[in-house]
Amino acid sequence: MRRIGILATVASAFALMASATPAHAGDLMTFYNMHTAKCLNGAPSLSKPVMSGCGANAHWDVTSDSRGTKFMVGAGIKCLDTNGTDVYLSPCSDADPGQWWNAYMDPSSVRGYIRWGDKYLTAWNDGSLSMARSSQVDQPSKYHWRW
């Protein structure tokens, strides 16, 4: 009887841990900004990603290889893209270097960054997104993400 109680406690702990982790649905991921408490949203009908609730448009298909990490919406119709200053959505193309990002997650703090070159994907108080060097940002949480 005691063994069943221990197994039930362990199963409950795993269920709590699973519900506390960032949303994943297969290869779909949600990117939550630590400062704004909003998610990165994109849709094939948009020209720029936006910061808003963590609903259906906050799910990104993510793939990685030796070039970096690619963030896609609409079954790969559009990708998160940058020219080093602006952030936008454009038709996915493996030949577009602005669509290959450096994404890093620190497992000990459950937060990470999305970087291109020496600039970070940064969410601002007004809901806008841009690329910024860490020295240009007043609070690091603006370029820290959880996924």
N, C-alpha and C positions, 0 to 999 in steps of 0.2 A: 504494500500500500504506500509506503514512504517513497518508493522508487517512482510510482506514478505521479505523486505530488511534485517531486523534483523535476520530472520530465515536463509536467504542465507548467511549472515556473520557468524553466528554460525556454519552452515554446512561447510563452507570453513575452519574455524578454526579447526574443528574436522578432516577434511581431511588432513590438514597440520600436526596435531599431529600424526595421524595414519601413515603418510609417514615417520615421524622422529623416530618412534620406531624401535627397532631391528626386524629383519625378523623372522616371525613365519609363518609356513604353517601347520595348524592343530596342531599336537603334535611335529612337526619338529622345531628345533631352530638352530640359528646361533650364534656362540660365537666369538666375535670380541675382539682382544687384544688391550688394550688402548695404549700400547707402540709401538708395531710393526705396528699397523694399518692393520693387516692381521687377517684372520679367522682360527680357528681350523678346520682342514680338516681330514677326515678319509674315508676309503673305505674298503670293505671286502678283496680286493686284497693287502692291505698294512699291514705291520707288526707294523708300528709306525704311529701315527698321525703326520701331518706336518702343518706348518704355511704357508698359501698361500692365494690366492684370495678367495672371498666369493661366489663361484659358487656352483654347485650341490653337490660336496663332502663336503661342509661346513654345510650341514643340518644334524642335529643329532636328533634322537628320544630320548626323555628324559622321564624317569619315576621316581617317588619318592615314598618311603614308610618309615616305621620306621627305616629301615637300612641305609637310605640315598638316594642319587640320582644316577641313572645309565644313562650313555650316550652311545647310541647304533647307529651303522651304518649298512646299508644293511639289513633293516627289522629285526634287532636284531641278525644278524649273528655274528658280532664282537662288543666288548665293549671297551670303554676306560678303561685301567687297569694300575695298578702300583704295584711295590713291595716296595714303599717308596722312591726309588731313581730314577728308570727309569720309563718312560711313554711309553706304548705300546698298541697295539690292540690285543685282544685275544678272542677266542670263548666265547660268553656270557654264564655266569653261575651264578645263584643266590647264589651258595655256595662259590664263589670267593670274599673274603672281599675286595680285591684291586679294584673291580669294583663298589663299593659303596662309593660315594663321598659326601662331605659336600659342597653344593653350596649355596651361599648367595648373594642376590641382594639388595643393598641399594636403595629403591625407590626414595630417595631425590637426589641422585647423579647419578642415572642410571648406576651404575657400581657395580661390585661384585667380588667375588673370587670363585675359585673351589679348595677345600682343601681336603687333605687326611691326617688324623692324625694332626701333627703340621707343615706340609709342604703344600705349595701352588703349583698349576699347574702354571709354569712360562715359558714365552716365551722370548727367548734371541735374541739379535741383529742378530745372524747368522741364524736365522730361526728355531733353535732347541727348544725343549721343555724338561723340567726336573722338578723334585720336589725340592723345596728349601724352607728353613725357611725364614721368612721376614728379619731376620738379615743377610742373605747371599745374598740379592738382593740390588743392588745399587739404583734402582728406583722402588718404589712401583707399578708404572704403568705396570711393566713387569708381575705382577701377578693380575692385575685388568682386568676384562673382562666386556663386555657389551653384553646383549642378550635380 
